[in-house]
Amino acid sequence: MRAVRYTRTGGPEVLETVELPEPQPGPGEVAVDVTHAGVHFADVMFRRGQFPIDLPAVPGLQVAGTVAALGEGVTGLRVGQPVAAVPLGFGGHAERVVAGALTTVPLEGELAALAPATAAATAVNATTAVGTLRGAARITAGDRVLVTAASGALGTLLGQLARALGAALVVGAASTLERAERAVAAGGFDHGLPYGELARHTPDLTGGAGFDVVIDSVGGDLRGQVAPLLAVLGRHVVIGNAADHDLTLAANQVWYDSFTLAGYNLGGVAARRPDLFRAHLEEGLRLVADGTLRQEVEEIGWSDVARAHALLEERRGSGAYVLRVR
Ligand SMILES: NC(=O)c1ccc[n+]([C@@H]2O[C@H](COP(=O)([O-])OP(=O)(O)OC[C@H]3O[C@@H](n4cnc5c(N)ncnc54)[C@H](OP(=O)(O)O)[C@@H]3O)[C@@H](O)[C@H]2O)c1
């Protein structure tokens, strides 16, 4: 089968298209014939060596396609069925991938209208948006919410979902004014601001109170800049580290400043609470199918995968890139 692979970590140039043997499903697993494979920022982080991964590796954490074979003990799925899947061990940028049955959802019933390209573009981030806002942020109607990296694929969905869940104010922040405006144009955000303008505008926007919820996927210095923007008893939700630079926070600071530090990690939740991951995945895909969550999708070919990685890594990405596999 055809697959994207890297044998060493590094820049987008380490990605190559190769022929590999088809993977076989083990117990509790499903083999999927992939039609569409979403390129995700996690593919970039693992490819550049930010986290350990066994090499050689095939990227790809979110796919759509049809069930090719069922592993031992799998029930409730059938060969030929259209599905979306999140192969948590990666491998999705290939003609066939193996995913856990619990992370494979039929595109039938209320998900029948979901286009495979859209499912492949949003499976991870729609799940994360639900888990982050409902699970970690415990969002309630009337909350004032700040989302960092607002123009990215996840940020767009977070803004839309915060609005749908009744937030009173949803502010999107990005590295440039142009990206902040792009976030607002995607729907969901009341205002878009460059990071450098946040401290100046937060008192006016929040009536002096600060944000009840700050969603922080960037890390680095920005983590320290957004922490003081929280309202008393606000929730600072850490869900990523795009800057590849963490910030050390003294636990006493949580006490002194009366705020909640929370987090959501999709892989961690899936490993320890697969039922909860499944619930977030199903709800996320339902919200995409019914139009509550909307994502601009750009289909690309095999030779464009490295370009898509470069665009995401250089903060020039727009929309969600989906490899058209067959
Ligand atoms: N916790 C989880 O389970 C989970 C799940 C999915 C995604 N995430 C994380 O959420 C973040 C957003 O994911 P996404 O799918 O929206 O990715 P994306 O579309 O590529 O967006 C990434 C955003 O991060 C910002 N960014 C800040 N520093 C960056 C840097 N040094 N390099 C590249 N981008 C940088 C960029 O916006 P600006 O230039 O405007 O800052 C960019 O829009 C990622 O960090 C990802 O790892 C976490």
The ligand as a Tripos MOL2 file, in Angstrom:
@<TRIPOS>MOLECULE
LIG
   48    52     1     0     0
SMALL
NO_CHARGES

@<TRIPOS>ATOM
      1 N1         -4.8130   18.6470   23.9900 N.am      1 LIG1
      2 C1         -5.1230   17.9540   22.9290 C.2       1 LIG1
      3 O1         -5.5540   16.8250   23.0250 O.2       1 LIG1
      4 C2         -4.9820   18.6070   21.5980 C.ar      1 LIG1
      5 C3         -5.7130   18.1250   20.5220 C.ar      1 LIG1
      6 C4         -5.6210   18.8020   19.2930 C.ar      1 LIG1
      7 C5         -4.7600   19.8950   19.1900 C.ar      1 LIG1
      8 N2         -4.0290   20.2820   20.2630 N.ar      1 LIG1
      9 C6         -3.0850   21.4000   20.1620 C.3       1 LIG1
     10 O2         -3.7930   22.5570   19.8350 O.3       1 LIG1
     11 C7         -2.9600   23.3950   19.0370 C.3       1 LIG1
     12 C8         -3.7120   23.8280   17.8060 C.3       1 LIG1
     13 O3         -3.9330   22.7180   16.9660 O.3       1 LIG1
     14 P1         -4.5450   22.9720   15.5390 P.3       1 LIG1
     15 O4         -5.0220   21.6940   15.0110 O.co2     1 LIG1
     16 O5         -5.4580   24.1310   15.5890 O.co2     1 LIG1
     17 O6         -3.2380   23.3670   14.7260 O.3       1 LIG1
     18 P2         -3.0540   24.5110   13.5960 P.3       1 LIG1
     19 O7         -4.2680   24.6600   12.7890 O.co2     1 LIG1
     20 O8         -1.7580   24.2100   12.9420 O.co2     1 LIG1
     21 O9         -2.8750   25.7770   14.4710 O.3       1 LIG1
     22 C9         -1.7720   25.9250   15.3160 C.3       1 LIG1
     23 C10        -1.7730   27.3330   15.8250 C.3       1 LIG1
     24 O10        -0.8030   27.4810   16.8400 O.3       1 LIG1
     25 C11        -0.3110   28.7980   16.7970 C.3       1 LIG1
     26 N3          1.0970   28.7400   17.1350 N.ar      1 LIG1
     27 C12         1.6490   29.3350   18.1820 C.ar      1 LIG1
     28 N4          2.9350   29.0960   18.2440 N.ar      1 LIG1
     29 C13         3.2420   28.3390   17.2010 C.ar      1 LIG1
     30 C14         4.4480   27.7760   16.7080 C.ar      1 LIG1
     31 N5          5.6130   27.9740   17.3310 N.pl3     1 LIG1
     32 N6          4.3950   27.0290   15.5820 N.ar      1 LIG1
     33 C15         3.2340   26.8080   14.9630 C.ar      1 LIG1
     34 N7          2.0430   27.3180   15.3890 N.ar      1 LIG1
     35 C16         2.0570   28.0860   16.4930 C.ar      1 LIG1
     36 C17        -0.5910   29.3340   15.3980 C.3       1 LIG1
     37 O11        -1.4090   30.4710   15.5260 O.3       1 LIG1
     38 P3         -0.7830   31.9050   15.8200 P.3       1 LIG1
     39 O12         0.3170   32.0990   14.8270 O.co2     1 LIG1
     40 O13        -1.9170   32.8040   15.6050 O.co2     1 LIG1
     41 O14        -0.2850   31.8520   17.2310 O.co2     1 LIG1
     42 C18        -1.4500   28.2950   14.7210 C.3       1 LIG1
     43 O15        -2.6510   28.8150   14.2500 O.3       1 LIG1
     44 C19        -1.6790   22.6170   18.7570 C.3       1 LIG1
     45 O16        -0.6940   23.0360   19.6530 O.3       1 LIG1
     46 C20        -2.0770   21.2020   19.0410 C.3       1 LIG1
     47 O17        -1.0040   20.4180   19.4620 O.3       1 LIG1
     48 C21        -4.1280   19.6730   21.4580 C.ar      1 LIG1
@<TRIPOS>BOND
     1     1     2 1
     2     2     3 2
     3     2     4 1
     4     4     5 ar
     5     4    48 ar
     6     5     6 ar
     7     6     7 ar
     8     7     8 ar
     9     8     9 1
    10     8    48 ar
    11     9    10 1
    12     9    46 1
    13    10    11 1
    14    11    12 1
    15    11    44 1
    16    12    13 1
    17    13    14 1
    18    14    15 2
    19    14    16 1
    20    14    17 1
    21    17    18 1
    22    18    19 2
    23    18    20 1
    24    18    21 1
    25    21    22 1
    26    22    23 1
    27    23    24 1
    28    23    42 1
    29    24    25 1
    30    25    26 1
    31    25    36 1
    32    26    27 ar
    33    26    35 ar
    34    27    28 ar
    35    28    29 ar
    36    29    30 ar
    37    29    35 ar
    38    30    31 1
    39    30    32 ar
    40    32    33 ar
    41    33    34 ar
    42    34    35 ar
    43    36    37 1
    44    36    42 1
    45    37    38 1
    46    38    39 2
    47    38    40 1
    48    38    41 1
    49    42    43 1
    50    44    45 1
    51    44    46 1
    52    46    47 1
@<TRIPOS>SUBSTRUCTURE
     1 LIG1         1 GROUP 0 **** ****
